[in-house]
């Protein structure tokens, strides 16, 4: 990744999950879709997925 190509600003409107949704299950739904697609495309038996989680809110 080139530092000049990185977008350092962030808008909550760009988030996959509405931070104001109040725990409506949207995050779980989005991750379920992501993990389902990863399972579909990864080579069975040897495919690897690296998942990291970073949240600005400690309750995350």
CORCOR-V329230 format. One record per backbone hydrogen bond with DSSP energy under -0.5 kcal/mol. NH is the residue of the N-H (numbers start at 1). CO is the residue of the C=O. E is the energy in kcal/mol with one decimal. If there is no record, write none. Layout:
<<NH,CO,E> <NH,CO,E>>
//
This chain:
<<3,1,-0.5> <5,2,-1.8> <6,2,-0.7> <6,3,-0.8> <8,6,-0.9> <14,11,-2.2> <15,12,-1.4> <19,17,-0.5> <21,18,-1.9> <29,25,-2.1> <30,26,-2.5> <31,27,-2.6> <32,28,-2.4> <33,29,-1.9> <34,30,-2.1> <35,31,-3.1> <36,32,-2.2> <37,33,-2.0> <38,34,-2.3> <39,35,-2.4> <40,36,-1.8> <41,37,-2.1> <42,38,-2.2> <46,43,-1.1> <47,43,-3.2> <51,49,-0.6> <58,56,-0.5> <60,57,-2.4>>
//
